[in-house]
Amino acid sequence: MNDDWPFDQAKNVAAMTTRQVLDEHHSILRVVHYSDDHSWAFTCGTTDDPKDGKVVGMGCIVDIDPTLKAIADLPPGWGAWRETVGGSWTRYSSLEL
């Protein structure tokens, strides 16, 4: 992997997002790093409808919002949320859910 790429998954690895992020340009305010397969989800937090789910590459998500690099060290099994883009991330263990 590229030395300046901070995530544990390569740029071309699939990640989950929503149509609201991709089509309506909603801000990414919620992130989950899954413990079972180390995959990532980057969402706006406005929907939990499976019909809104989209699959993109990790690199595409970071192109949409480079500030996501700030949570690249989020361990598997953890999530993070923020109020606004550029705001502070609040991290939580999935055990806290």
Biotite code that builds the C-alpha atoms (Angstrom):
import biotite.structure as struc

atoms = struc.array([
    struc.Atom([0.000, 0.000, 0.000], chain_id="A", res_id=1, res_name="MET", atom_name="CA", element="C"),
    struc.Atom([0.982, 3.586, -0.562], chain_id="A", res_id=2, res_name="ASN", atom_name="CA", element="C"),
    struc.Atom([2.859, 5.134, 2.385], chain_id="A", res_id=3, res_name="ASP", atom_name="CA", element="C"),
    struc.Atom([0.503, 8.123, 2.551], chain_id="A", res_id=4, res_name="ASP", atom_name="CA", element="C"),
    struc.Atom([-2.637, 5.948, 2.555], chain_id="A", res_id=5, res_name="TRP", atom_name="CA", element="C"),
    struc.Atom([-3.628, 5.661, 6.242], chain_id="A", res_id=6, res_name="PRO", atom_name="CA", element="C"),
    struc.Atom([-6.435, 3.062, 6.139], chain_id="A", res_id=7, res_name="PHE", atom_name="CA", element="C"),
    struc.Atom([-6.013, -0.672, 6.754], chain_id="A", res_id=8, res_name="ASP", atom_name="CA", element="C"),
    struc.Atom([-7.883, -1.378, 3.505], chain_id="A", res_id=9, res_name="GLN", atom_name="CA", element="C"),
    struc.Atom([-6.472, -0.441, 0.085], chain_id="A", res_id=10, res_name="ALA", atom_name="CA", element="C"),
    struc.Atom([-7.972, 2.359, -2.016], chain_id="A", res_id=11, res_name="LYS", atom_name="CA", element="C"),
    struc.Atom([-9.661, -0.148, -4.333], chain_id="A", res_id=12, res_name="ASN", atom_name="CA", element="C"),
    struc.Atom([-11.341, -2.165, -1.553], chain_id="A", res_id=13, res_name="VAL", atom_name="CA", element="C"),
    struc.Atom([-15.137, -1.884, -1.297], chain_id="A", res_id=14, res_name="ALA", atom_name="CA", element="C"),
    struc.Atom([-16.730, 0.305, 1.365], chain_id="A", res_id=15, res_name="ALA", atom_name="CA", element="C"),
    struc.Atom([-20.357, 1.025, 2.150], chain_id="A", res_id=16, res_name="MET", atom_name="CA", element="C"),
    struc.Atom([-22.012, 4.410, 1.873], chain_id="A", res_id=17, res_name="THR", atom_name="CA", element="C"),
    struc.Atom([-25.449, 5.737, 0.937], chain_id="A", res_id=18, res_name="THR", atom_name="CA", element="C"),
    struc.Atom([-27.094, 7.273, -2.084], chain_id="A", res_id=19, res_name="ARG", atom_name="CA", element="C"),
    struc.Atom([-27.538, 10.414, 0.032], chain_id="A", res_id=20, res_name="GLN", atom_name="CA", element="C"),
    struc.Atom([-23.757, 10.778, 0.282], chain_id="A", res_id=21, res_name="VAL", atom_name="CA", element="C"),
    struc.Atom([-23.136, 9.980, -3.386], chain_id="A", res_id=22, res_name="LEU", atom_name="CA", element="C"),
    struc.Atom([-26.137, 11.526, -5.150], chain_id="A", res_id=23, res_name="ASP", atom_name="CA", element="C"),
    struc.Atom([-27.322, 14.245, -2.776], chain_id="A", res_id=24, res_name="GLU", atom_name="CA", element="C"),
    struc.Atom([-23.869, 15.212, -1.443], chain_id="A", res_id=25, res_name="HIS", atom_name="CA", element="C"),
    struc.Atom([-24.762, 14.780, 2.232], chain_id="A", res_id=26, res_name="HIS", atom_name="CA", element="C"),
    struc.Atom([-21.806, 15.066, 4.584], chain_id="A", res_id=27, res_name="SER", atom_name="CA", element="C"),
    struc.Atom([-20.223, 11.897, 5.967], chain_id="A", res_id=28, res_name="ILE", atom_name="CA", element="C"),
    struc.Atom([-20.890, 12.115, 9.699], chain_id="A", res_id=29, res_name="LEU", atom_name="CA", element="C"),
    struc.Atom([-20.940, 8.445, 10.753], chain_id="A", res_id=30, res_name="ARG", atom_name="CA", element="C"),
    struc.Atom([-18.228, 5.818, 10.273], chain_id="A", res_id=31, res_name="VAL", atom_name="CA", element="C"),
    struc.Atom([-18.105, 2.162, 11.277], chain_id="A", res_id=32, res_name="VAL", atom_name="CA", element="C"),
    struc.Atom([-15.075, -0.131, 11.031], chain_id="A", res_id=33, res_name="HIS", atom_name="CA", element="C"),
    struc.Atom([-16.512, -3.646, 11.224], chain_id="A", res_id=34, res_name="TYR", atom_name="CA", element="C"),
    struc.Atom([-14.740, -6.259, 13.316], chain_id="A", res_id=35, res_name="SER", atom_name="CA", element="C"),
    struc.Atom([-15.807, -9.331, 11.338], chain_id="A", res_id=36, res_name="ASP", atom_name="CA", element="C"),
    struc.Atom([-14.190, -8.487, 8.004], chain_id="A", res_id=37, res_name="ASP", atom_name="CA", element="C"),
    struc.Atom([-12.466, -5.131, 8.718], chain_id="A", res_id=38, res_name="HIS", atom_name="CA", element="C"),
    struc.Atom([-14.697, -3.390, 6.157], chain_id="A", res_id=39, res_name="SER", atom_name="CA", element="C"),
    struc.Atom([-15.802, 0.223, 6.524], chain_id="A", res_id=40, res_name="TRP", atom_name="CA", element="C"),
    struc.Atom([-19.087, 2.133, 6.225], chain_id="A", res_id=41, res_name="ALA", atom_name="CA", element="C"),
    struc.Atom([-19.212, 5.901, 5.688], chain_id="A", res_id=42, res_name="PHE", atom_name="CA", element="C"),
    struc.Atom([-22.686, 7.383, 6.031], chain_id="A", res_id=43, res_name="THR", atom_name="CA", element="C"),
    struc.Atom([-24.514, 10.630, 6.621], chain_id="A", res_id=44, res_name="CYS", atom_name="CA", element="C"),
    struc.Atom([-26.654, 9.269, 9.430], chain_id="A", res_id=45, res_name="GLY", atom_name="CA", element="C"),
    struc.Atom([-29.949, 10.238, 7.768], chain_id="A", res_id=46, res_name="THR", atom_name="CA", element="C"),
    struc.Atom([-31.052, 6.753, 6.709], chain_id="A", res_id=47, res_name="THR", atom_name="CA", element="C"),
    struc.Atom([-30.867, 3.131, 7.722], chain_id="A", res_id=48, res_name="ASP", atom_name="CA", element="C"),
    struc.Atom([-32.906, 1.884, 4.766], chain_id="A", res_id=49, res_name="ASP", atom_name="CA", element="C"),
    struc.Atom([-31.014, -0.920, 2.984], chain_id="A", res_id=50, res_name="PRO", atom_name="CA", element="C"),
    struc.Atom([-32.332, 0.439, -0.331], chain_id="A", res_id=51, res_name="LYS", atom_name="CA", element="C"),
    struc.Atom([-30.143, 3.526, 0.185], chain_id="A", res_id=52, res_name="ASP", atom_name="CA", element="C"),
    struc.Atom([-26.931, 1.485, 0.486], chain_id="A", res_id=53, res_name="GLY", atom_name="CA", element="C"),
    struc.Atom([-24.187, 1.879, -2.134], chain_id="A", res_id=54, res_name="LYS", atom_name="CA", element="C"),
    struc.Atom([-20.794, 0.237, -2.570], chain_id="A", res_id=55, res_name="VAL", atom_name="CA", element="C"),
    struc.Atom([-17.771, 2.346, -3.539], chain_id="A", res_id=56, res_name="VAL", atom_name="CA", element="C"),
    struc.Atom([-14.010, 2.109, -3.275], chain_id="A", res_id=57, res_name="GLY", atom_name="CA", element="C"),
    struc.Atom([-12.226, 3.381, -0.183], chain_id="A", res_id=58, res_name="MET", atom_name="CA", element="C"),
    struc.Atom([-10.337, 5.832, -2.378], chain_id="A", res_id=59, res_name="GLY", atom_name="CA", element="C"),
    struc.Atom([-13.600, 7.274, -3.698], chain_id="A", res_id=60, res_name="CYS", atom_name="CA", element="C"),
    struc.Atom([-14.806, 7.986, -0.165], chain_id="A", res_id=61, res_name="ILE", atom_name="CA", element="C"),
    struc.Atom([-11.584, 9.786, 0.750], chain_id="A", res_id=62, res_name="VAL", atom_name="CA", element="C"),
    struc.Atom([-11.783, 11.762, -2.503], chain_id="A", res_id=63, res_name="ASP", atom_name="CA", element="C"),
    struc.Atom([-15.271, 12.883, -1.431], chain_id="A", res_id=64, res_name="ILE", atom_name="CA", element="C"),
    struc.Atom([-14.064, 13.847, 2.057], chain_id="A", res_id=65, res_name="ASP", atom_name="CA", element="C"),
    struc.Atom([-10.301, 13.878, 2.749], chain_id="A", res_id=66, res_name="PRO", atom_name="CA", element="C"),
    struc.Atom([-10.964, 14.748, 6.434], chain_id="A", res_id=67, res_name="THR", atom_name="CA", element="C"),
    struc.Atom([-11.888, 11.088, 6.920], chain_id="A", res_id=68, res_name="LEU", atom_name="CA", element="C"),
    struc.Atom([-8.175, 10.335, 7.163], chain_id="A", res_id=69, res_name="LYS", atom_name="CA", element="C"),
    struc.Atom([-8.453, 11.588, 10.763], chain_id="A", res_id=70, res_name="ALA", atom_name="CA", element="C"),
    struc.Atom([-10.266, 8.383, 11.763], chain_id="A", res_id=71, res_name="ILE", atom_name="CA", element="C"),
    struc.Atom([-8.193, 5.952, 9.683], chain_id="A", res_id=72, res_name="ALA", atom_name="CA", element="C"),
    struc.Atom([-6.765, 4.550, 12.924], chain_id="A", res_id=73, res_name="ASP", atom_name="CA", element="C"),
    struc.Atom([-10.251, 3.547, 14.147], chain_id="A", res_id=74, res_name="LEU", atom_name="CA", element="C"),
    struc.Atom([-9.877, -0.053, 15.332], chain_id="A", res_id=75, res_name="PRO", atom_name="CA", element="C"),
    struc.Atom([-12.071, -2.819, 13.928], chain_id="A", res_id=76, res_name="PRO", atom_name="CA", element="C"),
    struc.Atom([-15.217, -3.051, 16.019], chain_id="A", res_id=77, res_name="GLY", atom_name="CA", element="C"),
    struc.Atom([-15.345, 0.701, 16.568], chain_id="A", res_id=78, res_name="TRP", atom_name="CA", element="C"),
    struc.Atom([-17.377, 3.553, 15.163], chain_id="A", res_id=79, res_name="GLY", atom_name="CA", element="C"),
    struc.Atom([-17.164, 7.330, 15.160], chain_id="A", res_id=80, res_name="ALA", atom_name="CA", element="C"),
    struc.Atom([-19.534, 10.244, 14.635], chain_id="A", res_id=81, res_name="TRP", atom_name="CA", element="C"),
    struc.Atom([-19.277, 14.009, 14.320], chain_id="A", res_id=82, res_name="ARG", atom_name="CA", element="C"),
    struc.Atom([-21.696, 16.913, 14.055], chain_id="A", res_id=83, res_name="GLU", atom_name="CA", element="C"),
    struc.Atom([-20.112, 18.563, 10.984], chain_id="A", res_id=84, res_name="THR", atom_name="CA", element="C"),
    struc.Atom([-17.348, 17.990, 8.453], chain_id="A", res_id=85, res_name="VAL", atom_name="CA", element="C"),
    struc.Atom([-14.122, 19.108, 10.076], chain_id="A", res_id=86, res_name="GLY", atom_name="CA", element="C"),
    struc.Atom([-15.652, 18.695, 13.543], chain_id="A", res_id=87, res_name="GLY", atom_name="CA", element="C"),
    struc.Atom([-14.216, 16.530, 16.272], chain_id="A", res_id=88, res_name="SER", atom_name="CA", element="C"),
    struc.Atom([-14.901, 12.811, 16.039], chain_id="A", res_id=89, res_name="TRP", atom_name="CA", element="C"),
    struc.Atom([-16.463, 10.980, 18.971], chain_id="A", res_id=90, res_name="THR", atom_name="CA", element="C"),
    struc.Atom([-15.264, 7.390, 18.952], chain_id="A", res_id=91, res_name="ARG", atom_name="CA", element="C"),
    struc.Atom([-17.078, 4.432, 20.485], chain_id="A", res_id=92, res_name="TYR", atom_name="CA", element="C"),
    struc.Atom([-16.629, 0.702, 20.788], chain_id="A", res_id=93, res_name="SER", atom_name="CA", element="C"),
    struc.Atom([-19.343, -1.453, 19.300], chain_id="A", res_id=94, res_name="SER", atom_name="CA", element="C"),
    struc.Atom([-19.605, -2.963, 22.781], chain_id="A", res_id=95, res_name="LEU", atom_name="CA", element="C"),
    struc.Atom([-21.025, 0.396, 23.926], chain_id="A", res_id=96, res_name="GLU", atom_name="CA", element="C"),
    struc.Atom([-24.015, 0.130, 21.571], chain_id="A", res_id=97, res_name="LEU", atom_name="CA", element="C"),
])
